[in-house]
Amino acid sequence: MSEGRPQDDTGRSDGGGVPAQNITAEEVADRVGIPVETARRLWRALGFPEADDQAVFTEEDIAALGTVTKVIDEGVVDTDLAVALARALGQNMARLSDWEVSTLLHKVEEMDTGEVPPARVLSTAMGIAEDFQKAFEELMLYAWRRHLAAAVARAEAAQAAEHDLLTTQASVGFADIVSFTALSNQLTQDRIGDLVEVFESRCADVVAMQRGRIIKSLGDSVLFVNPDPVAAYDTAEGIINVIGRDSRMPDVRVGLATGSIITRMGDVFGPPVNMAARLTAVARRNRIIIDHATAELLPADEFETRRLPARPVRGFGLVEPVAVRRN
């Protein structure tokens, strides 16, 4: 905090005469007691656009920045870590907000019959959002705490196994919709949106049932991980059953690869991630293709594996994919 300008625990200054609204970035930084470039760096990390010299900030912005500055000053985190955490928060909150608004708008449009003015649809959706805002905020906090506990548990398991805390052995799965580009050119925008929503929600349900984790979804594909290769196979098979076997849904392909992956910024990296994605190009419709590492870990009395002809795989050279099915 800056010296000579007392502040309370919200980051607000107790003397200044600065109005509650219409505050510039320089004024925000001054009241919090940090360089304006640091304030802008945190602002950008949260995913908000640059405001230049416009007076667009409020007391809430000062309070939020004051909270971050306080934990930095207390030595809990340094500025770089605060920026990294702000970026993670901003990206996820932006996606959650877009998801919430689009879902509510879609729901209101479904509820209304006939032509409804866009302004009425929006006002109705926002009214619904306001009605359950407090409950939703409590749910967000609850979900974050549960996921944080799970992440700590995974780190503790890695520590017990004497592994690098950010590196783990896991099976990575990549599932994608077959010929999605061509399919999207044939469907209406509403139908594409419905299809993607059903695909992502069904995949997420299957992954959760097998105690895995969705790392990211890209509309026509999902990336998931599971420390158990058998559970990873069951996840892949489950996705095919709920998507590819449904006559109302498109076909899917799933690739599985196992090995060491690095967890960073909510994402995973490493050869198994790339291999799983590449294997989907090899898989036939509604089939699972795995790599040798995964094949070696599947119990021979439960699974039948068959090597496929070697073929070039971008980034890996010649690779012999493995077809698999339960006995």
N, C-alpha and C positions, 0 to 999 in steps of 0.2 A: 504494500500500500504506500501511497505517497505520504511523505512527512508533512506535518502542518495542516492537514485537511482531515479532521476526524470523520470516521465513517461508522455506521452501524453494521450489523451482521448481514444486511441485505446488499451492502455495497453503495447505499445512498449517502450522499454528503449531507451534513447537518447545517451547512450554511452556504448559501451560494446564490439563491435567487434564480437559478436556472429553471425554466418552466418544465412542467411534467411532460409536455408533449413537444414535438418539433425540436429535437436536439440533434446536433451534428455529431459526426464521429469524433471530431476533435474534443468536443465538450464531454462526450461519453468517456473518452480516454482520460481526460483531465480529472473528471469527478472520481473515476475508479483509481487513478494514480498510476497509469501505465503508459508507455509510448503509444501513439496512435497507430503505428505500424503493427504493434503486437495486437491491439484491439482488432484491426482489420484482418490480421492473420487468423485469429480465432473466429471472426465473423465469416471469412471465406471457408474455413474448415467446417463450419456448421452448414455450409451449402447455400448461404444467402448471397445475393448479388451485391456488388460494390455499390455504395451509395455516394461516392465521391464527396462533395461538400454539401450535399442536400441534408436538410434538417428533417430526417425521417425516423429518428430513434425515440424511444420512450423510456419511462422509469423502469419498465420491465426489462428492457435491454441492459440498463445500467445494473440492475439487481443481478441478472444472470452473469454478466461479465464480472461483477464484483465477487460472486460466489467462486468462479473459476480462479480469479486472482488471489482470493483468500487461501485456497488450498495450495496454490503455487508458493505464496509467501510463507506458508507454514511448513514448506518442504515436503508435503505429501506427494506431490508430483512436480516435475520440472515443466517448463513451457513446451518443450517438444512433445512430451507425453500428453500434456493437456490438449495440444493441437491434434494429436493422433486420436485421442478418445473423442474429441469434439467432432472430428471428421466421421468416425464410426457412428456416433449418435446422429449427426446431421443426415448422413446417407440413409440410415435406417428409418429415421423419423419422416424424411421426405417421401420415401416409398410407402410407409404406413399411411401417411396423410393422403397421398394420391389414391391409394387402395381404398381407404375409408370413403373418400368423397365419391369416387367412381362407383363403388358398390352401392352407396346410398342413392345416387342418381339413377342407377340401373333399377334398383328396387322400386323407387317412386314411379319411374316410367312404366314398370310392370303393373303397379297398382292402379294407375290411371288408365281409363279407356278413352279412346278418341284422341283428338289433337289437343295437346296441353302446351301452353306457352312455356318456353325454356325458363323464363323468370320464375314461373310458378313451380316448376319442377325443382329448380335450385333452392328456392325459399323453403319448400316443403322438406327437402333433404337436409338442409341446414337446421331446420327446426327439430328434426329427428335427432341430429347430431347433438344439439344443445341439450335435449331431454336426457340423453344417456351419457353426457360428457363426463360427469363425476365418476360414474360407475366404470366407464371405459378407462379413465386415468388410473383408477385403483387396479383394474385388470392388467394394465400395462406394467405397473410396478410389481404386481404379483408375478407375472410371466417373466419379467426381467430377473427377479430374485431366484426363481426356480431354475431358469437357464444358467444363471451365474453359478448356482450351487452345482449344477450338472457339469459345467465347464471346469470348476475346481476339482470335482471328483475325477474327471478324466486326467487332469494334471497330476493328481495324487497317484492314480494308477500308473501313469508313466514313471513317476518318481520311484514307486515301489518296484517297478521292473527295471530300474536303473537306466532308463532311456532319457534322452534329451526331452525336456518338458514340452518343447514345441514340435517335437518329431515323434511320430507314432507309426506303428504298423497297422494297416487297415486295408479293407477291400473298398475300392472306389467303383461306383456304378454311374453310368451315363445312359440315360434313356431319351430317345427323341422320336418325334412324330415323323413317319415316312412321308416324303414329298410334301412337306408343309408349305413351301413356297407356291407350288402349283395348286395346292388345295386352297390356300388363302386367296388366290386369284379367282377362284370359282365361287367363293362364298361372300355373303354380305358382311359388312363390318360387325353387325350385331352377332351374327353366327360365329364369326372368328373369335370374338370376345368370349362368347359362351363356351366355345370349344376349348380355348386356352384355360379358362377358369376351371372347367371340369377336369381337364388333364392335370393341371397343377394340384388341385385339391385332392383328387384321387391318388395321385402319386405321393403326396404328403401323408395321406392316411396310411398307405401301405408301408412307407418308410418308418413312420412312428410305431406301427404295430410290430415291426421287426427290431425295434430299439435302435434304429439308425438315425441319421441326421441329414436333412436336406441342407446342402451347402448353398446352392443357388438355383434359381429357375430362370430360364431364358425364353419363356413363352412356349416354344415348341420343344423344349428339352429341360431335363432336370439333372442335377449332379448331386449324388448322395454318397455317404460313407457309412461303413459299418465295420467294427473291429472283428466281427465273426464272418468268415467267408461263406459259411452255410446260410447264415441269416441274410447276407448280401444276395446270395442266389435266390433265396425265398422272396426277397424284396423284388428282384428283377422278374421273377415268375409271377408275383402278385401284380406288378404293373402291367404285364402282358395280359393277365386275366381280366383286370378291370378296365383296360383300355382296348387292347388289340382284339380281345374276344367279344367286345361289345359291338354289335352291328351298327350302332349309331355313332361310333367313334372311329377315327382313322387307325391304321396299323402303326405299330411302334417297333423299335429295335433297341436292344439293350446290350451294352458292352461292360464287362467287369474286369478289373485288373487289381492286383494286390502287391503291396510293397510299402516302402517308407514314404510317408508324406509329411509335409511341413504345414503347420497351421499358423496363419498370419492374417490379421485384419479380417477375421471372420471367413476367410477363404482357405482353400487347401492347394498346395503346389507339390509337384514332383512327378517323376515318370509315370506312376500308376494313373494319375489324373489324365495325362495326355494320352496314354495308351487306351484307357477306357473310352475316351471320346473317339479315338481313331477306330476302335473295334466296331463301333456302330455302323461304320461305312461298309464293314465286311458282313455284318449280320443280315440274314434274310428277314423278311417281314415276320414279326411276332416270334422272333427267336432270340436266344441269348448266346453271345460269343464271349469267351473268357481267354485270359492269357495263361501261360504255363504255370506261373506262380500260383494263381488261383486254383488251377486244376490239381496241383500237387497237394493242396490243402483240403480238398473235398474228399470225404471218406469214399474209398473205392467200392465199398459194399452198398453205398446209397446212390452213387452217381455213375453214369456212363459218359466217358469223354472220348472225343475223336479228333485227332489232329486234321486240320484242313491244309490244303496245299499252301506252300509258302508264297507270300505276295509282298510287294513293297508297301511299307507303311511309313508315311511321312514322318521324318524325325527318328525313325527306328531301323531303317533299312529293311532287309527281308525278315518277315515275321511269319511264324506258323500259328495262326489262330486256332483255338480249340472250341469245337462245338460240344455242348453239354446238355444232359437231361437226367432227370431222376430215374432210377431203375424201377 
